[in-house]
Amino acid sequence: MRYFFQLDERLGIELPVMKHQWEEYSLHERADILFRWEQIRGRIPDRIHKLEAAIRSKQSQLDREDDFPASCQLNSDIADLASTINDLHLWFRVNQEVDEKLHQ
């Protein structure tokens, strides 16, 4: 298979796995990739909202936590969630770049 989509457990979405450069795919393949990506991309904002809710919950726990090691773990968890959100924002913008390449 020249391309497929694989679940990224951390991000909670499927990501494209492309074995060739974008220009090497036929117009039909490009359209298929873009169609599938748009379906996945449409779910990214909901995923971000869930992660933001998890951050708020952990921040609330952190506000009440007196144990230093537990506080450190909560801070680490919050940082991991924030990193995931950042990566999801980057993936959300990928479609804009791909659309530009397709129209060139």
C-alpha positions, 0 to 999 in steps of 0.5 A: 500500500502506498499510503494509509492512516494509522492511529496515534495513541497520544494524539487520539487521531489517525495520521497519514503514513505516506511512503512517497512524496506528495507529487508522486501520488496520482490526482485520485490518490491525493483526493482520497488522502485529502478526503480521509484527512478532512474527516479526521481533521474535523474531529481535532477540535473536539479532541482538543476540547477534551484535553483542555477539560482534562487540564482544567481538572488536573489544575483543580487537583493541583490547587488542592494538592499538598504532597510535593511528589503528587504536585510534580506528577500533576504538573508533568501530566498537565505539560504532557496534555498541553504538548498534545494539544500543541501537536494537534494544532499543528496537524490541524493546520497541515490541511491548509498546506496540502491544499496549497500544494494541490492547487499549485 
